[in-house]
Amino acid sequence: MTAHEERKQVIVLLNESIIAGARQAQACEVLGLSERTLQRWQTGETVHCDQRPLREYQPPHKLTVMERAEVLAVANSDEFGHLPPSQIVPRLVDQGRYLASESTFYRVLRAENQLAHRRSERPAQSRTKPRAICATAPNQLYSWDITYLPSAIRGQFFYLYLFVDIFSRKIVGWQVFEEESSSLAGELLRDLCHREGIQPKQLILHSDNGSPMKGATMLATLQQLGVMPSLSRPSVSNDNPYSESLFKTLKYRPNYPLKPFAKVTDARDWVTRLVEWYNHEHRHSAIRFVTPAQRHEGLDQGLLVKRKAVYEAARDRNPKRWTGNTRNWDCIQAVHLNPDKPVTNSKPNTEETTQNKNAA
């Protein structure tokens, strides 16, 4: 819809163009306007305002107030109050009654804020992103999960419990069991905290919403050890990316067995070799290609300093081969879990910017 002032301006411009020798049809085409619309505007009857919003249209088949009240009464009755409209309408037809269509039932209920779960199931709940966590040293933030390992019996699996330090990416604890259990997870965590010397309120343990993760025994163990729990949103694997990524790295190894494990001891032997390779041989890309064990023990800084020196010496020998800086071998000081998105201001505060520069 074109405003009144814009219409007047269009008419003035067209008149000037026509006086200057332009054809009305071509001028209207340039503006994307039909000559019939221009003619209607020039009559003066509708130039002051658009008449379309002022039209009040009532469908001839609209429900009356009494019919609308009857639909609500039936939908909220003892007989139909627990049923959705898709179940109400056929039952009414079986009784020889027709009040309205299913879509009309839905529309009336929506207008009255009654379009909700009509059965005994729990309605959907809104979930918020887990709080952002930052780790600046080992043994501050762990992530753990359980994955399936195939067994020789179809439909049965072995379960690999795996704990990883998010800062160093080191597998700090693992075990293969024949069942999923919060009590087994609690025992494994208790042993892990003892070996790593975890003090109360030192560690945050992140996991998904599986039953072993939030079972009563596991939660009691966390409370006794002083470990703070952190849970992902249901069915959102991105909230626990480190464990998910680790499982893919392990299961896509070339030596991953093609046949299922015959016994749980076979699965444990294979995981033992795999963890040894991952912690002490695998150069992890997210921590500047040092091994997780080196980073967990604080040896990565010396290695990265040596790598930087090697690169700088190579550039000094052949400066023409380097168009910019050498490869970034700086140590990663912090690792974030579920970080908050940065807030961008379209109009920066000049006063705050000045204060930040002064503080720097």
N, C-alpha and C positions, 0 to 999 in steps of 0.2 A: 504494500500500500504506500502510495506517495503522499507525503505531507502537503498541506495547503501551500506553504511557502515555496516548496520545491516545484509544485505545479505552476505557480505564478512565474517562477524563474524560467521554467521550460518554455512557457508560452511566450515570454519576452524574447528569449533567445531564438525561438523559431520565427517569430515575426521579424526580427532583425535580419535573419538569414534570408527570408523570403524577399524582404525589401532590397537586400543586396543582390538578388538575382537567383538565389537557390530555389530549386523545386521543393515543394512541401513534402512530397512522397520521399525524396532522397534524404531530406533533413530529418524526417521522422525515422527513417531506416537507420541513420547514423546514431540516433539516440536510443534505438531499440524500442520505439513507440509506434503504435498503429495510428493511422489517420482517424480511425473511428474514435479512439480514446481521446485524441486531441480535439476532435469535434465536440465530444461530450464535455470536455473541460471548458471549452470556449463558450458553451451555452450559458455558463454561469449558474446552472442549477446545482451542480455537484462540485464546483470548484472550491467551495469553502471547506468541505469536509468529505471524507469517504463514507458513503452511506452503508457499506457492507457491515461494519461492526455494529451498527445500530439496529440491524435486522434481528428480530426475535422469532426464531423458528421453533415450533413445537411439532414433533412427529405426530401424525394422526393416530398411530397405533401405540402411543406411549401409555404405560400403566397409569391408571388413576390412583389417587391417594388410597382408596379402599383396597384396590388390588395389590398395591405395594405393601400395605399393612398385612394383608392376608399371606403374602409370600414370606414376610418376616415371621409371622406367627407360626406358619407351618415349619419353617427352617429351624425355629427355636423350640418346637414342641418336644414333648417327651419321646414321641415316636420317631422323630427325624432329627433331633438335636445333635446326635452323635454321627450323622451321616453327611457326606459331601453332596453337593447338588447333583453330581453324576449318578448317585444312588437314590436321591429323593425323587427325581422326575420320573424314572421308570416305575417306581412303587406307586406314585400317585396315578399314573396312567393305568396300572393294574386295578386301581380302585375306581376307575372311570372318571378321574379328575385331571384337568389340565389347567394349571395356573400360569405357568410361564416356561420358557425354555431354560436349559441349563445355563447358557451364557447370561440370561437375565437374572437368574438366581445369583450367580456369581457377582454380577454388577450391583445388585441391590445389597448383598452382604458386604461388598467392598465399600459401598457408600456409607454403610453404617459401622465401619471398622470391625466387622465380624468375620472377615475372611481370614481365618486362622485354622490351625490344626483342630479338627473336630473329633479326632480319635484320641486314645489314651497315650499315644506315643509322645515322647518328649520333643518339643519343638526345637528347631534349629537355633543354635546359640552363636552369637557373634564372637569371634576369636581375634585377639590382638597379637601382634608380632611379639615374640619373646624379647626381653630387654637386651639391649646391646651390651656385650661383654668384651673386655680387652685384656689380653695376657701379655705381660712384658718380661716374663721369666718362666722357666719350667716349673711344673707342679703348682700352677695357679688355676689352670682350666683344662679339664679333661672332657672328652666326648666318648660315649660308648654306645654300642648297639649289638644286636644279635643277627647272625646270618645263617642260612641253611647250608649244610654240606650233605651231598647225596649219600645214602646208604644202599646196601645191597637189596634191601626189601623195598619194593615199590610203595610209595606213600609214606614211608618213614624216613626221618632225617636225623642227622647229628647237628648240634647247635654250637656255633662258634661264638663265644662271648669275647668281645674285643674292646679294650680300653686304649685310647690314644691321647697323648699330650698334644694339645692343639698348638702350643707355642713351638715345640721342637719336632712335632710329627712323629715322635717315637711311640711305638707300641709298648706301653708300660705294663700291661697285664692282659692275659688271655687264658682261655681254657675251652675245651670242647666237652660238652655234656650230651647226654641222651635225651634231655628234656629242657623245656623252658621253665624257669622257676625263679621267683624273686629271692628265695632263700639261698639258692646257689649263687646268684649275682651278689647278694650281700656278703657271703663268705669270700668270694673272689675280691670284692672291694676292700674288705677288712684286711686281707692278706696284702693287697696292693698298697694300702696306706701304711702298713707296718714296714714294708720293704723300702718305700720311698721316703719314710719319715714325715708323713703328712701330719701337720698340727691342726688342731681345731680352728675352724673359720679361715683356713688357708686355701682350700680347694673349692672350686665350683665344678659340679659334674652335670654335663648336659646330655640329654638323651631324647628320644622320641616318646610317644605316648603309649607304648606297648604295655601290656599287663605286667611283665616282669619289672619294667622300669618304675612303675608307680604302685607296685604291690605293697602290702602292709609291712612285710618283712624288710624289703629294700628301703622303704622310707624310714623305718625304725633304725636300721643300720646307719643311714645317712645322719640321722639325728644324734646317735650315739658317738659317731666319729667327728661330728662337727663339720660335715661336708654339706655345702649349700646346693640344693638341686635346681636344675633349670630344664624345662620341658618344651618341646616343640609343639606347634599347633597340630591337631589331628590331621592326618593325611597330607601334610606339607613336608616333603622330604628336603626342601631347600633350607629348612630351619636347622637341619643337622647335616650340613654338607661335608664335613670332614670325615665322618664315619662312612658315609655313602661313597665318597671318593676313594677312601682306603679299601673298601670291599671290592670296588671295581679294579683297583690296581692289583690286588691279590688274586682275584679270580681270572684275570686276563693274562696271567703269567704263562709263558710257554710250557712250564712244567706242571701246570694245573692238570690233575689226573682226568683222563677221558672216561675212566670207569669209576663207578661209585666205590666208596670205602667199605670194605668187608666188616671191619671192626672199628670201634671207637678209638682203639689204640693206634690203628693205622692213620686215622684222621689227625690224631694228636702228633704223631711223628711228622706228618707232612706239614702241619702248621708250625712245628718247631723249626724246621728248616726254612720255612717261608719267613717267619719272623726274624730269624738270624740274618737272612739276606736283606730284608727290608730295613732293619735297624742299622746294620753295619756295612752294607755294600751299596745299597740303593742311594743314588744322588738325587735328592728331592728337588724338583724344579721350583717349588714355592719358597724354599729357604736357601736360594742361591747355589743349588747343586752341591750341598754338603750332605752327609748322611744324618739321619735323625739322631743317632747316638752321639755324633760329634757335636751337634747343636745342643743336645740335652746336657752334655757335660761341659759346655762352654768353650769347646775347642774350635768352633766355627770362625770366631773373630780373627784368630791368628792365621787360619788358612785363607780367609778372604783377603787379609792384608798382603799375604805372599802372592796371591793371584793378581791383585792390583799392581804390585811391583813388577811382576812378570810382564803384564800388559804394557805398563808405562815404559819398561826397558825395550820392548819390541817396537813401540812407537818411536822411541828415540833413535833406534837403528834404521828404521824405514819410515820417516815422517810422511812421505808422499802417499803411503798406503792408508793413512788415517785422515779422514775428512772432518772428524769431530772428536768428541770425547771417546775414551776407551769404554769397554764394557763395564756396566755397573756391578761392582763387586762389594758394595756397601752392605753391611749386616742389617738385616731386618730387625728392627727394635721392638715392634709390637704387632700382634696378630689379633684381628677382630672377629667376633662371632655375631652374626646378625646385626651389623652396624646400621645405625639410623641413616636415612638419606639426608644429604646436606641440604640445608635450606638456602635457596638462592633469592636474594632480594633484588627486585627489578630496579629499585632506586636506592643505592647505597647511602647510608647515613654518613655525611661528610665529617661530622663531629666525632663519631665513633672511629672512623678510619684514621683521623688525625691522632686520636688517643692511642690507637694500636701502634701507629708508627712511633710515637713518642715512647711507648712502653718497650718497643723493640730496641 
